[in-house]
């Protein structure tokens, strides 16, 4: 097989992943407090070097793969989105990056969210999806006078979180979560945080990913055509 097909195929896979991530970002550009996802692209060289350092024997295929691009990882862009005043006493925005509300999902598990557009459901403060918002003792909050002072706020890096469900986050390591004893300096009532997605740059990146995908696909088709012609010519001799 032509060695160029390995790199081109890997590039197609990378661009497909980029298209998926960018499309999801754009689709959530109007979702309150949504955070952009990004991919990190590298090459197989890192893994080859690690193997060699560990005295793992490499073969010809490893050398061929050495320059193949691959997705090394992903990360969440945690910048605070635009804060929009609503005047609704059940709306809250977090002022700082890497701060979150605590909620309890329908399975009883504690999750985090930055979306502070809450509801009054049967007298309790809940998310739009019905998860109960928790106080500093991990208890549901009754909507009554002074309820806003009970809303728990915690701090943890986005690298300690995994996106789950309806714009929520699962905690990877609870030891890296700092709980505040007061929310006075962290909350803005009557305000919601908008998505931090830049739709213009995301659309440009999406078009770029689609073009790179098409170019790699055409290059593979061209290599396949050349191989087919060579085989036909050799077969006729």
C-alpha positions in Angstrom: 0.0 0.0 0.0 1.2 3.5 -0.8 2.5 5.0 2.5 0.8 8.3 1.8 -2.6 6.7 2.3 -1.9 6.2 6.0 -1.4 9.9 6.6 -4.3 10.9 4.4 -6.6 8.4 6.1 -5.6 9.6 9.5 -6.1 13.2 8.4 -9.7 12.3 7.3 -10.4 10.8 10.7 -9.0 13.9 12.4 -11.1 16.2 10.3 -14.2 14.2 10.9 -13.6 14.5 14.6 -13.1 18.3 14.2 -16.3 18.6 12.2 -18.3 16.8 15.0 -16.8 19.0 17.7 -17.2 22.3 15.8 -20.8 21.4 14.8 -21.7 20.7 18.4 -20.2 24.0 19.5 -22.2 25.9 16.9 -25.4 24.0 17.7 -24.9 25.1 21.4 -24.0 28.7 20.7 -27.3 29.8 22.2 -27.2 27.4 25.2 -26.7 29.3 28.5 -23.2 28.8 29.9 -22.1 26.3 27.3 -18.3 26.0 27.0 -16.5 25.4 23.7 -14.8 22.1 23.2 -11.5 21.9 21.3 -9.2 19.1 20.0 -5.4 18.9 20.1 -3.7 17.4 17.1 -0.2 15.8 17.2 1.6 13.0 15.6 2.4 9.4 16.2 6.0 10.5 16.9 5.4 11.0 20.6 4.2 7.5 21.1 7.0 6.0 19.1 9.6 8.0 21.1 8.0 6.8 24.4 8.2 3.2 23.2 11.8 3.6 22.3 12.6 5.1 25.7 10.9 2.1 27.3 13.1 -0.2 25.2 10.1 -1.5 23.2 11.2 -2.9 19.9 9.8 -1.0 17.0 9.2 -2.3 13.5 8.8 -0.9 9.9 5.1 -0.2 10.5 5.9 2.0 13.5 8.3 4.0 11.4 5.7 4.4 8.7 3.2 5.7 11.3 5.7 8.1 12.8 4.5 11.1 10.8 0.8 10.3 10.9 -1.3 13.0 12.5 -3.6 12.0 15.2 -5.9 13.5 17.9 -3.8 13.8 21.1 -6.6 15.0 23.3 -9.4 17.5 23.9 -10.0 20.4 26.3 -12.8 22.7 27.4 -12.4 26.4 26.8 -13.5 27.8 30.1 -13.7 31.5 29.4 -16.7 33.2 31.0 -19.4 34.0 28.4 -21.3 37.3 28.1 -23.4 38.1 31.2 -26.9 39.1 30.2 -29.3 40.8 32.7 -32.8 39.2 32.8 -34.3 40.7 35.9 -35.6 37.2 36.8 -34.9 36.4 40.5 -34.4 32.8 39.6 -31.6 33.5 37.2 -28.0 33.5 38.5 -24.6 33.9 36.8 -21.2 33.0 38.2 -18.6 35.8 38.0 -15.4 33.8 37.9 -14.1 31.1 35.6 -13.9 27.6 37.0 -16.7 28.1 39.6 -19.9 26.0 39.5 -23.3 25.3 41.0 -23.9 21.9 42.6 -27.0 20.0 41.4 -28.4 16.5 42.1 -29.5 14.5 39.1 -32.4 12.1 38.9 -30.1 9.2 39.9 -29.1 11.0 43.1 -25.6 11.8 41.8 -24.0 15.2 42.4 -23.0 17.0 39.3 -21.8 20.6 38.5 -23.2 23.2 36.1 -22.6 26.8 35.2 -26.1 27.3 33.8 -27.9 29.3 36.5 -31.2 29.7 34.7 -33.3 28.0 37.3 -36.9 27.1 37.9 -39.3 26.9 40.9 -40.5 23.3 40.8 -42.9 22.3 43.5 -41.3 24.9 45.8 -37.7 23.8 45.1 -35.0 25.5 43.1 -34.2 23.3 40.0 -32.5 23.4 36.7 -34.6 23.6 33.5 -34.2 19.8 33.3 -35.6 19.2 36.8 -32.3 18.6 38.7 -32.4 20.0 42.2 -30.0 22.8 43.0 -28.0 22.1 46.2 -27.0 24.2 49.2 -23.7 24.1 51.1 -24.8 20.9 52.9 -25.8 19.2 49.6 -29.5 19.6 50.4 -32.3 20.8 48.0 -33.1 24.5 48.3 -36.6 25.7 49.0 -37.6 28.8 47.1 -38.4 31.2 49.9 -37.1 34.6 51.3 -33.3 34.5 51.3 -33.0 31.3 49.3 -30.3 32.9 47.1 -27.8 32.9 50.0 -28.1 29.1 50.2 -26.9 28.3 46.7 -23.6 26.5 47.0 -20.7 27.5 44.8 -17.6 25.4 44.3 -14.3 25.8 42.4 -12.5 23.2 40.3 -10.5 23.3 37.1 -12.2 22.2 33.8 -9.4 19.6 33.5 -11.1 17.8 36.5 -14.5 17.6 34.8 -16.2 15.6 32.1 -19.2 16.9 30.2 -22.3 14.8 30.8 -26.0 15.2 30.1 -27.7 18.5 29.7 -24.8 21.0 29.9 -23.6 19.5 33.2 -20.2 18.2 34.4 -19.1 15.0 36.3 -16.3 15.5 38.8 -13.3 13.3 38.1 -11.5 13.8 41.4 -13.5 15.2 44.3 -10.3 16.1 46.2 -9.7 18.9 43.6 -13.0 20.6 44.4 -13.0 23.6 46.7 -16.3 24.5 48.4 -16.9 28.1 49.4 -18.6 28.9 52.7 -20.5 31.9 51.1 -21.6 32.8 47.6 -21.8 36.6 48.2 -18.9 37.5 46.0 -19.5 34.9 43.3 -23.1 35.3 42.2 -25.0 37.8 40.2 -28.8 37.5 40.6 -31.1 38.4 37.7 -28.4 37.6 35.3 -27.5 34.6 33.1 -24.2 33.6 31.4 -24.4 33.0 27.7 -22.4 30.5 25.7 -18.7 31.4 25.1 -18.8 30.0 21.5 -17.6 32.4 18.9 -19.8 31.5 16.0 -17.8 33.3 13.4 -14.5 31.6 14.1 -16.3 28.3 14.7 -17.9 28.5 11.2 -14.5 29.4 9.6 -12.9 26.4 11.4 -15.8 24.1 10.3 -15.4 25.1 6.7 -11.6 24.5 7.0 -12.1 21.1 8.5 -14.6 20.1 5.7 -12.2 21.3 3.0 -9.3 19.4 4.5 -11.5 16.3 4.7 -12.5 16.6 1.0 -8.9 17.2 -0.1 -7.6 14.1 1.7 -10.5 12.1 0.2 -9.6 13.3 -3.3 -5.9 12.6 -2.8 -6.7 9.0 -1.7 -9.0 8.6 -4.7 -6.1 9.9 -6.9 -3.6 7.4 -5.4 -6.1 4.6 -5.9 -6.6 5.5 -9.5 -2.8 5.6 -10.2 -2.4 2.2 -8.5 -5.2 0.8 -10.6 -3.6 2.0 -13.8 -0.2 0.6 -12.9 -1.7 -2.7 -12.1 -3.5 -2.8 -15.4 -0.4 -1.8 -17.4 1.8 -4.3 -15.6 -0.9 -7.0 -16.2 -1.0 -6.3 -19.9 2.8 -6.9 -20.3 
